[in-house]
Amino acid sequence: MAAARTPLPRVAAIDAAIDLFSRQGYEQTTVEEIADAAQISRATFFRRYRSKEDVVFADHERLLEKVTDTLTAARARAASNDDADHGAGASPFAEVCRAARLVFEHHLGQRETSLARYRLLQKVPALRDRELVTAHRYERLFTSYLRDALPPGRCTAVQSVAFPAAVVAVHNAILRRWLREPHRDALRDLEEALEGLLHQVEGAGAGFRQAQPAGAAQPQGGAQPAGARVVVVEVEPGATADAVADAVRAALR
């Protein structure tokens, strides 16, 4: 009688799939091979992941649920006027920034998986397309949250659509730079960039790092210039974080 196999944890299963794709090629690797590497049956594979494409981004399914729960909790706190544990006065825009930070920390916390996936995406166009779909899901989630959380007078298409798009674009640009240069203090880069976006939409005194739980990074430096507006810039696909920052600075002149 064959011994029962112990399924690998989900992150380990993702790593196993990425390793197979990298060594054998994406098209050449079968579902059966991935299931075997993950120590699960073919039927279990399809219950968990649905396709070869999905297994590469399987961690984001749970992460999206976590972000959804985080924003739902933020909405409930705002409704009950009980924000004592997370910093008084955290705005919906600040909550979106905090959610983006949560996603970024996920990548930092599984560095090897993130790096291996990044290298794989450079080789497989279909997976790059899937990455864009995943990023768009976060953007839609942030937009839906802002439309529900902002007061009627502030819930405009510009603010509820442009702000999430800017947050996701900056997050992804800084993430890609970190993947190319893992020695960088990427979390600080992200926080500074998000603070800049937040100050543009909220004005002086806005911030999200001061609303982090105890022990989290706090804002550095002096007050930022006021200006309750959103700045939208257009950059080329694959633009670096520095290029995005330069475009934003140029738009603010």
N, C-alpha and C positions, 0 to 999 in steps of 0.2 A: 504494500500500500504506500503510495507516494506521500511524503511529508507535506503538510500544508505550508504554503509560502506566506510569509509575513509581508503585507504590502508596504512599500516605502512611504514615508511621510510625503505629503504633497509637494513640498519644495524639493525634496530629493528626487521625486518622480519627474519634476520639471527639469532638474539638472541632468537626469539620465536621458531624457528626450533631446535636450539641447546638445548633449555630448554625442548622441547618435547622429543627429542632423549634421553636426560639424564634421564628424569623421567620415560618414557615408554619403552625405548629401541629403537634402530635404526630400526630394522626389524619390530617391532610392530607398529611403527608410520606410518600413511598413508599420502599420498599427500594431501588428503582432509582435514586432521587435520592440516597440516602445512598451507595450504591455508586459512583455517578458522582462525587460530591464527594470520596470517599476514593480515587478513581482505581483502583478494583478492579472486577472483574466481579460480576454478581449471584451466580454460583455461589461465588465466593471469599468474598463477604460471608457467605453462609450457612455456609460451612465455618468461618469465623472467629467469627461472632457469633450465629448461629442465629435471632435476631429483632431487631426494632427496639429492644425493651426491653433486650436484652442488650448492645447496642452502647454504651449510655449508661454501663454499669458494667463495660465490658470490662477496664479496668485492674485491677479487683479480682480478676479470675480469676488473673492473674499474681501479684498481691499476696498472695492467699490461699496460692498455692503457695510464695511466699517465706516467709510466716509459718509455714507447715507445716514447711518445711525448717529454719527457725530453731529451732522447738520440738523437732524431731527431733534436731537437733544438741545442743541443751541436754540432752535426755534421754540422749544418748550420752555426753556429758561427765560427767553425774552417775553413769552406770553405770560409767565407767572411772575415776572420782575424779580427773579431769584437768580442772580449771577454772582453770588458772593464767592463761590469756589473757583471761578474762572476769570475773575477780574471784572470790576464794574464797568459798564458802558461799552462792552465789546459790540461793535456794529456788525450788521450782516456782512459787510464787505470784509471786515477783519476776520469773521468766522470763515469766509471763503479762503482767505490767506492761510489761516491755521489749518484748514483741511488740505490745502496744497502742500503745506509743510509736512503734514502727516504722510502724504504720498511720497514725498521726497525722502523722508526718514526710512520708509519701507525699502527704497532702493539702497540707501546707505547701509541698512541693517543686513542686507543679503548681497554684499558687494560682489562676490564671485558669480552668483547667478546673474546679477545685472550686467556684469562685464561680459560673461559668456553669451548672454542673449544679445547684447549690443553687437558683438562680433558676428554672430549668426545673422542678424538683420542686415548687415552689410552685404551678405552673400545671397539673400533670398528676398527678391522684390515682393513676393506675396505676403511675407511676414511684415515687411515695412508698411504695406497697405493695412494689415491687421493692426499694427501699432497705431496708425492714424485713427482707426475706428475706436480703439481703446481710449485714446486721448480725447476724442470727441464725446465719448460717454461721460468722462469727467466734466467736460465743458457743459454738456447738457444738464448734468446734475447740479452744477453750480448755478447755472441760469435758472433752473426750476426753483432752487432754494431762494435765490434773490427775489424772484417774482413773487414768491409767497411771503418772504420775510420783510421786504422793504415796505414802508408806508406808501399808501396810494399815490401821494404826491411825488415820491421819488422813484417809483417803479416804472421807469421809462425803458424803452427798447435799448437806448444807448447804454444806460447803466447796467441793466440786467443781462445784456448780451455782450457788450464790448468788454466789460470788466472781466468776466470769466474767460473770454478769449485771450485777453492780455495776460492773465494769471497763468493759464495753461501754456501759452507760448513762451513766457519767461521761464516757467518751471522746466519745460522741455529743453530750452536752449542751455540753461545752466546744467541740467542733468547730462546732456550730451558732452558738454565741456568737461564735466567731472569724469565721465566715462573715458574720455581721451586723456585726461590729466588727473588721475586718481589721487595725486598728492595735494590737490587744492582743498582749501577750506570751503567746500561747496555749500554747506548749510549756511554759513555766514553770507556767502554770495547771494544765495536765494533770499534770505531774510532781508538783506539790504535792498534787493530789487523789488520785493513785494512791498516793503515799506514805502519805496518810491511810488509805486502804483497806488497804494492806499492813500498817500498824502495827496495825490492828484484828485482822487474822487471825494475824499473826506475833508481835506484841508489840514491846517496846522493842528497839532495835538492828537491826530489820528495815529493809531499804531495797533499792531496785533501781538508783538512779542511780549509787551507788558501784560497781556491777557493770558499768557501761558501759565500752566500749573507751576507750583513752586519748584525751583531748581532749573527751569528752562532758561534758555538764553534771553538776556534782556537787551533792549535797544541801546546802541552806542551813539555817542556824538550829540550835537545840539539839536535844536528844533529845526524842522524842515520848513520850507516856504509854503505859505497858504495857497489855496487854489482849488475850489471845489469843482473839478471838471475831470473828465476822462480824456486821455490822449491816446489816439489810435494811430499806429504807424504801420506801414507796409514794408516788409523785408523779403528778401529772396528765400525760397525754401532751403533749409539747412543752414541758415544764418547763425553765426556764433552769438553767444551772449553779449560779447563786446559790440558786435554789429547792431544788435537790438538796442543796447544801451545808447550807442551813438545816435541811432535813429530817434530814440526818445528825446535825448538831449537836444537834437536839432529841432524837433517839433516844439520844444518848450522855449526856444529862443524868440 
